[in-house]
Every structure is written in C-alpha cells, then in structure tokens.
Amino acid sequence: MRFLSTTAFFGFLSGLLFLVALIGVIYEYAEQRQRMRTHTATTTGGDPSRGEAMFIQHGCGSCHAVKNVRTATGMVGPPISGIALRAIIGGHLANNPENMQRWIRDPQHVAPGTAMPDLKVGETDARDITAFLYTRAK
C-alpha cells in the first residue's frame, strides 16, 4: 500500500481548504443578493426581476449605463450603478421609492426641461423598475 508524501498530502489539503472557502464565499454572495432582492421587493412593492426586463423594454439603457445588463450602455444620463445609495434623484428629490417612481413615470413634471424623456411608463412598470434599480447598490 502506498501513501502520499507529506508534501503531497499538505498540497492536497491546501487545495481542498481553498475549494471549501471559495464555495463559502460564493454561497454568501448569492445569499446576500437574495436578501437584497427580498428587501427591495418588500420596500418598493415591486419585482426586481420584472423591473430589469421593463428597464430593457422601455429603452432606459439607451441613456443609462448599467453593469451586467444587456443594452444598458448609454452615456446620456447618469450611470445607474449605486443609485440606491444616492441621496438625491432627478436633481432635487429625496431618494425614496415613491419619488423614484414619480421620476420614472413623469420626469418632465418633476423637473421641466430635463433630458429624461417621458416614456409613458405605467405604475406597475415604474414600481418594478424602481425595485430593480434599488438592487444596484454597487
């Protein structure tokens, strides 16, 4: 019967410990994302997954850049990443779900002359887009 050398044994053990730690980090990341999505859905009353689809459907990405969202490469409006952490939206509104929905639904009423167009976003779509935006903390 042949045994591993001490060097080989510790090399194998190091690799195994690294793999376990990596799995733990990935699991924690996935759990954190799920907690954020659940919290956001509760706070806004919207569906973040549907909100991403509505963000794409309404063409928001033609003006706003968002990491890891297809078609969201615009350079006209501010980037969306980190919007959940900003204090002000639309130039003068406190950043909360109600104001975000107002801004998405009727930007010209909130800030006349703003570059953001009125895209005729409905109430449900605005709520879901808000939920999606609030998951974009970084």
N, CA, C and O atoms as a GROMACS GRO file, in nm:
protein
  552
    1MET      N    1   0.084  -0.117   0.000
    1MET     CA    2   0.000   0.000   0.000
    1MET      C    3   0.089   0.124   0.000
    1MET      O    4   0.185   0.133   0.076
    2ARG      N    5   0.057   0.217  -0.083
    2ARG     CA    6   0.141   0.335  -0.100
    2ARG      C    7   0.072   0.456  -0.038
    2ARG      O    8  -0.048   0.475  -0.060
    3PHE      N    9   0.142   0.536   0.036
    3PHE     CA   10   0.088   0.657   0.099
    3PHE      C   11   0.143   0.780   0.029
    3PHE      O   12   0.248   0.776  -0.034
    4LEU      N   13   0.069   0.889   0.041
    4LEU     CA   14   0.116   1.016  -0.015
    4LEU      C   15   0.230   1.069   0.068
    4LEU      O   16   0.236   1.047   0.190
    5SER      N   17   0.320   1.138   0.005
    5SER     CA   18   0.427   1.203   0.080
    5SER      C   19   0.366   1.318   0.160
    5SER      O   20   0.256   1.364   0.131
    6THR      N   21   0.436   1.363   0.257
    6THR     CA   22   0.389   1.474   0.341
    6THR      C   23   0.362   1.598   0.257
    6THR      O   24   0.262   1.665   0.278
    7THR      N   25   0.448   1.629   0.163
    7THR     CA   26   0.431   1.746   0.076
    7THR      C   27   0.306   1.732  -0.008
    7THR      O   28   0.228   1.826  -0.021
    8ALA      N   29   0.287   1.616  -0.066
    8ALA     CA   30   0.168   1.594  -0.149
    8ALA      C   31   0.041   1.601  -0.064
    8ALA      O   32  -0.060   1.657  -0.107
    9PHE      N   33   0.046   1.543   0.057
    9PHE     CA   34  -0.070   1.546   0.145
    9PHE      C   35  -0.109   1.689   0.180
    9PHE      O   36  -0.226   1.725   0.171
   10PHE      N   37  -0.012   1.772   0.219
   10PHE     CA   38  -0.043   1.910   0.255
   10PHE      C   39  -0.083   1.993   0.133
   10PHE      O   40  -0.163   2.086   0.145
   11GLY      N   41  -0.030   1.960   0.019
   11GLY     CA   42  -0.073   2.026  -0.104
   11GLY      C   43  -0.219   1.994  -0.134
   11GLY      O   44  -0.297   2.083  -0.168
   12PHE      N   45  -0.255   1.867  -0.121
   12PHE     CA   46  -0.394   1.826  -0.141
   12PHE      C   47  -0.485   1.892  -0.038
   12PHE      O   48  -0.592   1.942  -0.072
   13LEU      N   49  -0.444   1.892   0.088
   13LEU     CA   50  -0.523   1.953   0.196
   13LEU      C   51  -0.541   2.103   0.173
   13LEU      O   52  -0.650   2.156   0.196
   14SER      N   53  -0.437   2.171   0.128
   14SER     CA   54  -0.446   2.315   0.100
   14SER      C   55  -0.545   2.341  -0.013
   14SER      O   56  -0.626   2.434  -0.005
   15GLY      N   57  -0.538   2.260  -0.117
   15GLY     CA   58  -0.632   2.275  -0.228
   15GLY      C   59  -0.775   2.252  -0.184
   15GLY      O   60  -0.865   2.325  -0.226
   16LEU      N   61  -0.797   2.152  -0.102
   16LEU     CA   62  -0.931   2.122  -0.052
   16LEU      C   63  -0.983   2.236   0.035
   16LEU      O   64  -1.099   2.274   0.022
   17LEU      N   65  -0.902   2.290   0.122
   17LEU     CA   66  -0.943   2.403   0.207
   17LEU      C   67  -0.974   2.527   0.123
   17LEU      O   68  -1.070   2.599   0.151
   18PHE      N   69  -0.894   2.550   0.020
   18PHE     CA   70  -0.921   2.663  -0.070
   18PHE      C   71  -1.055   2.646  -0.139
   18PHE      O   72  -1.132   2.741  -0.149
   19LEU      N   73  -1.084   2.526  -0.186
   19LEU     CA   74  -1.210   2.497  -0.254
   19LEU      C   75  -1.329   2.518  -0.160
   19LEU      O   76  -1.430   2.576  -0.200
   20VAL      N   77  -1.319   2.472  -0.036
   20VAL     CA   78  -1.426   2.490   0.062
   20VAL      C   79  -1.448   2.639   0.090
   20VAL      O   80  -1.562   2.685   0.097
   21ALA      N   81  -1.340   2.714   0.105
   21ALA     CA   82  -1.351   2.858   0.130
   21ALA      C   83  -1.415   2.928   0.011
   21ALA      O   84  -1.499   3.016   0.029
   22LEU      N   85  -1.377   2.891  -0.110
   22LEU     CA   86  -1.434   2.951  -0.230
   22LEU      C   87  -1.584   2.924  -0.239
   22LEU      O   88  -1.662   3.014  -0.271
   23ILE      N   89  -1.624   2.802  -0.211
   23ILE     CA   90  -1.767   2.769  -0.212
   23ILE      C   91  -1.840   2.852  -0.107
   23ILE      O   92  -1.951   2.899  -0.132
   24GLY      N   93  -1.780   2.872   0.008
   24GLY     CA   94  -1.841   2.954   0.113
   24GLY      C   95  -1.859   3.098   0.069
   24GLY      O   96  -1.963   3.158   0.096
   25VAL      N   97  -1.761   3.154   0.002
   25VAL     CA   98  -1.770   3.292  -0.046
   25VAL      C   99  -1.880   3.305  -0.152
   25VAL      O  100  -1.958   3.400  -0.148
   26ILE      N  101  -1.885   3.212  -0.243
   26ILE     CA  102  -1.988   3.215  -0.348
   26ILE      C  103  -2.126   3.202  -0.286
   26ILE      O  104  -2.219   3.272  -0.326
   27TYR      N  105  -2.141   3.113  -0.190
   27TYR     CA  106  -2.270   3.094  -0.123
   27TYR      C  107  -2.311   3.222  -0.051
   27TYR      O  108  -2.427   3.263  -0.060
   28GLU      N  109  -2.219   3.285   0.020
   28GLU     CA  110  -2.250   3.409   0.093
   28GLU      C  111  -2.290   3.520  -0.002
   28GLU      O  112  -2.382   3.596   0.026
   29TYR      N  113  -2.222   3.530  -0.116
   29TYR     CA  114  -2.257   3.630  -0.217
   29TYR      C  115  -2.398   3.608  -0.268
   29TYR      O  116  -2.477   3.702  -0.279
   30ALA      N  117  -2.431   3.483  -0.300
   30ALA     CA  118  -2.565   3.452  -0.350
   30ALA      C  119  -2.672   3.481  -0.244
   30ALA      O  120  -2.778   3.534  -0.276
   31GLU      N  121  -2.643   3.447  -0.121
   31GLU     CA  122  -2.738   3.476  -0.011
   31GLU      C  123  -2.757   3.627   0.006
   31GLU      O  124  -2.870   3.673   0.024
   32GLN      N  125  -2.649   3.703  -0.001
   32GLN     CA  126  -2.658   3.848   0.014
   32GLN      C  127  -2.741   3.909  -0.099
   32GLN      O  128  -2.824   3.996  -0.073
   33ARG      N  129  -2.721   3.864  -0.221
   33ARG     CA  130  -2.800   3.915  -0.335
   33ARG      C  131  -2.948   3.882  -0.316
   33ARG      O  132  -3.034   3.965  -0.344
   34GLN      N  133  -2.977   3.761  -0.269
   34GLN     CA  134  -3.116   3.723  -0.249
   34GLN      C  135  -3.180   3.806  -0.137
   34GLN      O  136  -3.294   3.848  -0.150
   35ARG      N  137  -3.106   3.830  -0.029
   35ARG     CA  138  -3.158   3.915   0.080
   35ARG      C  139  -3.186   4.056   0.030
   35ARG      O  140  -3.288   4.116   0.066
   36MET      N  141  -3.096   4.109  -0.054
   36MET     CA  142  -3.116   4.243  -0.108
   36MET      C  143  -3.240   4.248  -0.196
   36MET      O  144  -3.318   4.342  -0.187
   37ARG      N  145  -3.257   4.148  -0.281
   37ARG     CA  146  -3.374   4.145  -0.370
   37ARG      C  147  -3.503   4.133  -0.289
   37ARG      O  148  -3.602   4.198  -0.322
   38THR      N  149  -3.503   4.052  -0.184
   38THR     CA  150  -3.621   4.036  -0.100
   38THR      C  151  -3.652   4.166  -0.027
   38THR      O  152  -3.767   4.209  -0.021
   39HIS      N  153  -3.549   4.228   0.029
   39HIS     CA  154  -3.568   4.356   0.100
   39HIS      C  155  -3.620   4.463   0.005
   39HIS      O  156  -3.710   4.539   0.039
   40THR      N  157  -3.562   4.470  -0.114
   40THR     CA  158  -3.603   4.569  -0.213
   40THR      C  159  -3.747   4.548  -0.255
   40THR      O  160  -3.823   4.644  -0.266
   41ALA      N  161  -3.785   4.423  -0.279
   41ALA     CA  162  -3.923   4.393  -0.318
   41ALA      C  163  -4.019   4.435  -0.208
   41ALA      O  164  -4.126   4.489  -0.237
   42THR      N  165  -3.983   4.411  -0.084
   42THR     CA  166  -4.068   4.449   0.029
   42THR      C  167  -4.077   4.601   0.041
   42THR      O  168  -4.186   4.655   0.062
   43THR      N  169  -3.965   4.669   0.028
   43THR     CA  170  -3.960   4.815   0.042
   43THR      C  171  -4.036   4.887  -0.068
   43THR      O  172  -4.108   4.983  -0.042
   44THR      N  173  -4.021   4.841  -0.191
   44THR     CA  174  -4.080   4.911  -0.306
   44THR      C  175  -4.216   4.855  -0.348
   44THR      O  176  -4.294   4.925  -0.413
   45GLY      N  177  -4.243   4.732  -0.311
   45GLY     CA  178  -4.365   4.667  -0.359
   45GLY      C  179  -4.352   4.616  -0.500
   45GLY      O  180  -4.450   4.573  -0.560
   46GLY      N  181  -4.231   4.620  -0.555
   46GLY     CA  182  -4.209   4.579  -0.693
   46GLY      C  183  -4.134   4.449  -0.705
   46GLY      O  184  -4.091   4.390  -0.605
   47ASP      N  185  -4.119   4.404  -0.828
   47ASP     CA  186  -4.049   4.280  -0.861
   47ASP      C  187  -3.919   4.316  -0.934
   47ASP      O  188  -3.923   4.356  -1.050
   48PRO      N  189  -3.804   4.301  -0.867
   48PRO     CA  190  -3.677   4.339  -0.931
   48PRO      C  191  -3.647   4.266  -1.061
   48PRO      O  192  -3.591   4.325  -1.153
   49SER      N  193  -3.684   4.139  -1.070
   49SER     CA  194  -3.657   4.064  -1.193
   49SER      C  195  -3.738   4.119  -1.310
   49SER      O  196  -3.686   4.138  -1.420
   50ARG      N  197  -3.866   4.144  -1.286
   50ARG     CA  198  -3.950   4.203  -1.389
   50ARG      C  199  -3.904   4.345  -1.418
   50ARG      O  200  -3.911   4.392  -1.532
   51GLY      N  201  -3.856   4.415  -1.316
   51GLY     CA  202  -3.807   4.551  -1.335
   51GLY      C  203  -3.690   4.559  -1.430
   51GLY      O  204  -3.680   4.653  -1.509
   52GLU      N  205  -3.602   4.461  -1.424
   52GLU     CA  206  -3.490   4.459  -1.518
   52GLU      C  207  -3.542   4.443  -1.660
   52GLU      O  208  -3.495   4.510  -1.752
   53ALA      N  209  -3.639   4.355  -1.679
   53ALA     CA  210  -3.698   4.336  -1.812
   53ALA      C  211  -3.766   4.463  -1.860
   53ALA      O  212  -3.757   4.497  -1.978
   54MET      N  213  -3.834   4.534  -1.772
   54MET     CA  214  -3.903   4.658  -1.808
   54MET      C  215  -3.802   4.770  -1.837
   54MET      O  216  -3.824   4.853  -1.925
   55PHE      N  217  -3.692   4.771  -1.763
   55PHE     CA  218  -3.583   4.866  -1.787
   55PHE      C  219  -3.532   4.850  -1.930
   55PHE      O  220  -3.510   4.948  -2.001
   56ILE      N  221  -3.515   4.726  -1.972
   56ILE     CA  222  -3.470   4.697  -2.108
   56ILE      C  223  -3.579   4.732  -2.209
   56ILE      O  224  -3.553   4.797  -2.310
   57GLN      N  225  -3.702   4.688  -2.181
   57GLN     CA  226  -3.813   4.710  -2.275
   57GLN      C  227  -3.840   4.858  -2.300
   57GLN      O  228  -3.868   4.897  -2.414
   58HIS      N  229  -3.832   4.940  -2.196
   58HIS     CA  230  -3.859   5.084  -2.213
   58HIS      C  231  -3.739   5.158  -2.272
   58HIS      O  232  -3.747   5.278  -2.298
   59GLY      N  233  -3.628   5.089  -2.293
   59GLY     CA  234  -3.512   5.150  -2.356
   59GLY      C  235  -3.429   5.238  -2.265
   59GLY      O  236  -3.354   5.324  -2.312
   60CYS      N  237  -3.441   5.218  -2.134
   60CYS     CA  238  -3.367   5.302  -2.038
   60CYS      C  239  -3.216   5.292  -2.057
   60CYS      O  240  -3.144   5.389  -2.033
   61GLY      N  241  -3.170   5.175  -2.101
   61GLY     CA  242  -3.027   5.155  -2.121
   61GLY      C  243  -2.969   5.230  -2.239
   61GLY      O  244  -2.847   5.233  -2.256
   62SER      N  245  -3.055   5.290  -2.322
   62SER     CA  246  -3.000   5.370  -2.432
   62SER      C  247  -2.944   5.502  -2.379
   62SER      O  248  -2.864   5.566  -2.447
   63CYS      N  249  -2.984   5.543  -2.260
   63CYS     CA  250  -2.930   5.665  -2.197
   63CYS      C  251  -2.847   5.635  -2.073
   63CYS      O  252  -2.754   5.709  -2.041
   64HIS      N  253  -2.880   5.527  -2.002
   64HIS     CA  254  -2.814   5.495  -1.875
   64HIS      C  255  -2.732   5.368  -1.885
   64HIS      O  256  -2.779   5.267  -1.938
   65ALA      N  257  -2.609   5.373  -1.836
   65ALA     CA  258  -2.523   5.254  -1.831
   65ALA      C  259  -2.550   5.177  -1.702
   65ALA      O  260  -2.562   5.235  -1.595
   66VAL      N  261  -2.558   5.044  -1.716
   66VAL     CA  262  -2.575   4.956  -1.601
   66VAL      C  263  -2.488   4.834  -1.625
   66VAL      O  264  -2.498   4.768  -1.728
   67LYS      N  265  -2.402   4.804  -1.530
   67LYS     CA  266  -2.316   4.688  -1.543
   67LYS      C  267  -2.400   4.560  -1.546
   67LYS      O  268  -2.496   4.547  -1.472
   68ASN      N  269  -2.361   4.470  -1.632
   68ASN     CA  270  -2.422   4.337  -1.643
   68ASN      C  271  -2.567   4.339  -1.689
   68ASN      O  272  -2.642   4.245  -1.661
   69VAL      N  273  -2.608   4.444  -1.759
   69VAL     CA  274  -2.742   4.448  -1.818
   69VAL      C  275  -2.724   4.474  -1.966
   69VAL      O  276  -2.669   4.575  -2.009
   70ARG      N  277  -2.773   4.378  -2.045
   70ARG     CA  278  -2.756   4.391  -2.190
   70ARG      C  279  -2.827   4.517  -2.238
   70ARG      O  280  -2.931   4.554  -2.184
   71THR      N  281  -2.776   4.580  -2.333
   71THR     CA  282  -2.824   4.704  -2.398
   71THR      C  283  -2.813   4.827  -2.308
   71THR      O  284  -2.849   4.936  -2.353
   72ALA      N  285  -2.766   4.816  -2.187
   72ALA     CA  286  -2.758   4.933  -2.099
   72ALA      C  287  -2.617   4.992  -2.103
   72ALA      O  288  -2.537   4.973  -2.011
   73THR      N  289  -2.590   5.063  -2.212
   73THR     CA  290  -2.457   5.119  -2.233
   73THR      C  291  -2.462   5.269  -2.259
   73THR      O  292  -2.362   5.328  -2.303
   74GLY      N  293  -2.576   5.332  -2.234
   74GLY     CA  294  -2.594   5.473  -2.264
   74GLY      C  295  -2.500   5.565  -2.187
   74GLY      O  296  -2.453   5.531  -2.079
   75MET      N  297  -2.476   5.681  -2.246
   75MET     CA  298  -2.387   5.779  -2.186
   75MET      C  299  -2.454   5.916  -2.172
   75MET      O  300  -2.386   6.015  -2.145
   76VAL      N  301  -2.585   5.923  -2.190
   76VAL     CA  302  -2.657   6.050  -2.181
   76VAL      C  303  -2.692   6.081  -2.036
   76VAL      O  304  -2.660   6.188  -1.985
   77GLY      N  305  -2.758   5.987  -1.970
   77GLY     CA  306  -2.796   6.003  -1.830
   77GLY      C  307  -2.689   5.948  -1.739
   77GLY      O  308  -2.592   5.887  -1.786
   78PRO      N  309  -2.705   5.967  -1.610
   78PRO     CA  310  -2.605   5.915  -1.515
   78PRO      C  311  -2.608   5.763  -1.512
   78PRO      O  312  -2.711   5.702  -1.539
   79PRO      N  313  -2.495   5.701  -1.478
   79PRO     CA  314  -2.494   5.556  -1.464
   79PRO      C  315  -2.583   5.514  -1.348
   79PRO      O  316  -2.596   5.587  -1.249
   80ILE      N  317  -2.644   5.399  -1.359
   80ILE     CA  318  -2.740   5.352  -1.259
   80ILE      C  319  -2.672   5.283  -1.141
   80ILE      O  320  -2.726   5.283  -1.031
   81SER      N  321  -2.556   5.226  -1.162
   81SER     CA  322  -2.488   5.157  -1.053
   81SER      C  323  -2.471   5.251  -0.934
   81SER      O  324  -2.422   5.362  -0.948
   82GLY      N  325  -2.512   5.205  -0.818
   82GLY     CA  326  -2.502   5.283  -0.696
   82GLY      C  327  -2.618   5.377  -0.670
   82GLY      O  328  -2.615   5.453  -0.574
   83ILE      N  329  -2.721   5.373  -0.756
   83ILE     CA  330  -2.832   5.467  -0.739
   83ILE      C  331  -2.904   5.448  -0.607
   83ILE      O  332  -2.959   5.544  -0.552
   84ALA      N  333  -2.905   5.326  -0.556
   84ALA     CA  334  -2.972   5.301  -0.428
   84ALA      C  335  -2.905   5.375  -0.313
   84ALA      O  336  -2.967   5.398  -0.209
   85LEU      N  337  -2.779   5.412  -0.330
   85LEU     CA  338  -2.704   5.478  -0.224
   85LEU      C  339  -2.703   5.630  -0.236
   85LEU      O  340  -2.653   5.699  -0.147
   86ARG      N  341  -2.758   5.684  -0.344
   86ARG     CA  342  -2.757   5.829  -0.364
   86ARG      C  343  -2.864   5.896  -0.280
   86ARG      O  344  -2.970   5.839  -0.256
   87ALA      N  345  -2.836   6.016  -0.236
   87ALA     CA  346  -2.930   6.091  -0.152
   87ALA      C  347  -3.037   6.161  -0.235
   87ALA      O  348  -3.152   6.174  -0.192
   88ILE      N  349  -3.000   6.205  -0.355
   88ILE     CA  350  -3.089   6.286  -0.440
   88ILE      C  351  -3.104   6.219  -0.576
   88ILE      O  352  -3.009   6.164  -0.631
   89ILE      N  353  -3.227   6.224  -0.629
   89ILE     CA  354  -3.253   6.178  -0.765
   89ILE      C  355  -3.327   6.288  -0.840
   89ILE      O  356  -3.394   6.371  -0.778
   90GLY      N  357  -3.316   6.288  -0.970
   90GLY     CA  358  -3.388   6.386  -1.050
   90GLY      C  359  -3.348   6.529  -1.021
   90GLY      O  360  -3.425   6.622  -1.049
   91GLY      N  361  -3.232   6.549  -0.967
   91GLY     CA  362  -3.182   6.684  -0.941
   91GLY      C  363  -3.222   6.744  -0.808
   91GLY      O  364  -3.149   6.828  -0.755
   92HIS      N  365  -3.337   6.701  -0.751
   92HIS     CA  366  -3.379   6.763  -0.625
   92HIS      C  367  -3.472   6.678  -0.538
   92HIS      O  368  -3.515   6.725  -0.432
   93LEU      N  369  -3.502   6.558  -0.578
   93LEU     CA  370  -3.592   6.472  -0.500
   93LEU      C  371  -3.512   6.384  -0.403
   93LEU      O  372  -3.406   6.332  -0.439
   94ALA      N  373  -3.564   6.368  -0.281
   94ALA     CA  374  -3.504   6.272  -0.188
   94ALA      C  375  -3.516   6.133  -0.250
   94ALA      O  376  -3.619   6.100  -0.310
   95ASN      N  377  -3.414   6.054  -0.235
   95ASN     CA  378  -3.414   5.921  -0.295
   95ASN      C  379  -3.492   5.824  -0.207
   95ASN      O  380  -3.441   5.772  -0.108
   96ASN      N  381  -3.618   5.802  -0.245
   96ASN     CA  382  -3.701   5.701  -0.180
   96ASN      C  383  -3.788   5.638  -0.288
   96ASN      O  384  -3.799   5.694  -0.398
   97PRO      N  385  -3.849   5.523  -0.260
   97PRO     CA  386  -3.924   5.453  -0.366
   97PRO      C  387  -4.035   5.537  -0.430
   97PRO      O  388  -4.053   5.531  -0.551
   98GLU      N  389  -4.108   5.613  -0.352
   98GLU     CA  390  -4.217   5.694  -0.408
   98GLU      C  391  -4.164   5.798  -0.506
   98GLU      O  392  -4.217   5.814  -0.616
   99ASN      N  393  -4.058   5.868  -0.466
   99ASN     CA  394  -4.001   5.970  -0.555
   99ASN      C  395  -3.936   5.908  -0.678
   99ASN      O  396  -3.943   5.965  -0.787
  100MET      N  397  -3.874   5.792  -0.663
  100MET     CA  398  -3.814   5.725  -0.779
  100MET      C  399  -3.923   5.691  -0.879
  100MET      O  400  -3.906   5.710  -1.000
  101GLN      N  401  -4.035   5.640  -0.831
  101GLN     CA  402  -4.145   5.606  -0.920
  101GLN      C  403  -4.202   5.731  -0.987
  101GLN      O  404  -4.234   5.728  -1.106
  102ARG      N  405  -4.214   5.840  -0.913
  102ARG     CA  406  -4.261   5.967  -0.972
  102ARG      C  407  -4.166   6.010  -1.083
  102ARG      O  408  -4.210   6.048  -1.191
  103TRP      N  409  -4.037   6.003  -1.055
  103TRP     CA  410  -3.935   6.045  -1.151
  103TRP      C  411  -3.941   5.960  -1.277
  103TRP      O  412  -3.933   6.012  -1.388
  104ILE      N  413  -3.955   5.829  -1.261
  104ILE     CA  414  -3.961   5.738  -1.376
  104ILE      C  415  -4.088   5.763  -1.458
  104ILE      O  416  -4.083   5.762  -1.581
  105ARG      N  417  -4.199   5.785  -1.391
  105ARG     CA  418  -4.327   5.798  -1.462
  105ARG      C  419  -4.345   5.934  -1.529
  105ARG      O  420  -4.401   5.941  -1.638
  106ASP      N  421  -4.298   6.042  -1.466
  106ASP     CA  422  -4.325   6.175  -1.519
  106ASP      C  423  -4.208   6.270  -1.494
  106ASP      O  424  -4.222   6.367  -1.419
  107PRO      N  425  -4.094   6.244  -1.556
  107PRO     CA  426  -3.976   6.327  -1.530
  107PRO      C  427  -3.994   6.473  -1.569
  107PRO      O  428  -3.938   6.562  -1.504
  108GLN      N  429  -4.071   6.500  -1.672
  108GLN     CA  430  -4.089   6.639  -1.716
  108GLN      C  431  -4.173   6.720  -1.615
  108GLN      O  432  -4.156   6.841  -1.604
  109HIS      N  433  -4.260   6.654  -1.544
  109HIS     CA  434  -4.338   6.722  -1.440
  109HIS      C  435  -4.251   6.750  -1.318
  109HIS      O  436  -4.261   6.856  -1.256
  110VAL      N  437  -4.165   6.654  -1.284
  110VAL     CA  438  -4.077   6.667  -1.168
  110VAL      C  439  -3.970   6.774  -1.194
  110VAL      O  440  -3.942   6.856  -1.106
  111ALA      N  441  -3.910   6.773  -1.312
  111ALA     CA  442  -3.804   6.867  -1.346
  111ALA      C  443  -3.823   6.911  -1.492
  111ALA      O  444  -3.762   6.854  -1.582
  112PRO      N  445  -3.908   7.012  -1.514
  112PRO     CA  446  -3.934   7.058  -1.651
  112PRO      C  447  -3.805   7.088  -1.728
  112PRO      O  448  -3.714   7.154  -1.677
  113GLY      N  449  -3.800   7.037  -1.851
  113GLY     CA  450  -3.683   7.061  -1.935
  113GLY      C  451  -3.571   6.960  -1.917
  113GLY      O  452  -3.469   6.969  -1.984
  114THR      N  453  -3.589   6.865  -1.827
  114THR     CA  454  -3.485   6.765  -1.807
  114THR      C  455  -3.461   6.686  -1.935
  114THR      O  456  -3.550   6.675  -2.019
  115ALA      N  457  -3.343   6.631  -1.949
  115ALA     CA  458  -3.312   6.550  -2.067
  115ALA      C  459  -3.384   6.416  -2.064
  115ALA      O  460  -3.397   6.350  -2.167
  116MET      N  461  -3.432   6.374  -1.947
  116MET     CA  462  -3.501   6.245  -1.939
  116MET      C  463  -3.640   6.258  -2.001
  116MET      O  464  -3.721   6.340  -1.959
  117PRO      N  465  -3.666   6.174  -2.103
  117PRO     CA  466  -3.795   6.183  -2.171
  117PRO      C  467  -3.907   6.114  -2.093
  117PRO      O  468  -3.882   6.027  -2.009
  118ASP      N  469  -4.029   6.153  -2.121
  118ASP     CA  470  -4.145   6.085  -2.065
  118ASP      C  471  -4.171   5.963  -2.153
  118ASP      O  472  -4.212   5.977  -2.268
  119LEU      N  473  -4.146   5.845  -2.100
  119LEU     CA  474  -4.160   5.721  -2.176
  119LEU      C  475  -4.294   5.653  -2.154
  119LEU      O  476  -4.314   5.539  -2.196
  120LYS      N  477  -4.386   5.723  -2.089
  120LYS     CA  478  -4.521   5.668  -2.064
  120LYS      C  479  -4.513   5.537  -1.987
  120LYS      O  480  -4.582   5.440  -2.020
  121VAL      N  481  -4.429   5.534  -1.885
  121VAL     CA  482  -4.414   5.416  -1.802
  121VAL      C  483  -4.533   5.408  -1.707
  121VAL      O  484  -4.563   5.504  -1.637
  122GLY      N  485  -4.598   5.295  -1.704
  122GLY     CA  486  -4.714   5.275  -1.617
  122GLY      C  487  -4.673   5.256  -1.472
  122GLY      O  488  -4.555   5.239  -1.440
  123GLU      N  489  -4.772   5.258  -1.384
  123GLU     CA  490  -4.747   5.248  -1.240
  123GLU      C  491  -4.678   5.118  -1.201
  123GLU      O  492  -4.581   5.119  -1.125
  124THR      N  493  -4.726   5.006  -1.251
  124THR     CA  494  -4.666   4.876  -1.217
  124THR      C  495  -4.524   4.865  -1.271
  124THR      O  496  -4.435   4.818  -1.201
  125ASP      N  497  -4.503   4.909  -1.395
  125ASP     CA  498  -4.368   4.906  -1.452
  125ASP      C  499  -4.274   4.995  -1.372
  125ASP      O  500  -4.159   4.956  -1.347
  126ALA      N  501  -4.319   5.114  -1.333
  126ALA     CA  502  -4.234   5.206  -1.256
  126ALA      C  503  -4.197   5.145  -1.120
  126ALA      O  504  -4.084   5.159  -1.074
  127ARG      N  505  -4.292   5.079  -1.058
  127ARG     CA  506  -4.266   5.015  -0.929
  127ARG      C  507  -4.162   4.903  -0.946
  127ARG      O  508  -4.071   4.889  -0.864
  128ASP      N  509  -4.177   4.824  -1.052
  128ASP     CA  510  -4.082   4.715  -1.076
  128ASP      C  511  -3.944   4.766  -1.116
  128ASP      O  512  -3.843   4.712  -1.072
  129ILE      N  513  -3.940   4.870  -1.199
  129ILE     CA  514  -3.811   4.930  -1.236
  129ILE      C  515  -3.743   4.987  -1.113
  129ILE      O  516  -3.622   4.973  -1.097
  130THR      N  517  -3.820   5.051  -1.026
  130THR     CA  518  -3.764   5.103  -0.900
  130THR      C  519  -3.703   4.990  -0.818
  130THR      O  520  -3.593   5.004  -0.765
  131ALA      N  521  -3.775   4.879  -0.807
  131ALA     CA  522  -3.723   4.764  -0.732
  131ALA      C  523  -3.591   4.717  -0.794
  131ALA      O  524  -3.496   4.688  -0.722
  132PHE      N  525  -3.586   4.708  -0.926
  132PHE     CA  526  -3.463   4.668  -0.994
  132PHE      C  527  -3.351   4.767  -0.966
  132PHE      O  528  -3.239   4.726  -0.933
  133LEU      N  529  -3.379   4.897  -0.978
  133LEU     CA  530  -3.274   4.998  -0.956
  133LEU      C  531  -3.218   4.992  -0.815
  133LEU      O  532  -3.099   5.013  -0.794
  134TYR      N  533  -3.305   4.964  -0.720
  134TYR     CA  534  -3.259   4.960  -0.580
  134TYR      C  535  -3.176   4.835  -0.550
  134TYR      O  536  -3.118   4.826  -0.442
  135THR      N  537  -3.171   4.740  -0.642
  135THR     CA  538  -3.080   4.627  -0.622
  135THR      C  539  -2.941   4.661  -0.675
  135THR      O  540  -2.847   4.584  -0.656
  136ARG      N  541  -2.926   4.775  -0.739
  136ARG     CA  542  -2.798   4.815  -0.799
  136ARG      C  543  -2.720   4.902  -0.702
  136ARG      O  544  -2.696   5.019  -0.728
  137ALA      N  545  -2.682   4.844  -0.589
  137ALA     CA  546  -2.613   4.919  -0.486
  137ALA      C  547  -2.469   4.954  -0.526
  137ALA      O  548  -2.414   5.053  -0.478
  138LYS      N  549  -2.408   4.873  -0.611
  138LYS     CA  550  -2.269   4.898  -0.648
  138LYS      C  551  -2.256   4.910  -0.797
  138LYS      O  552  -2.146   4.931  -0.848
   0.00000   0.00000   0.00000
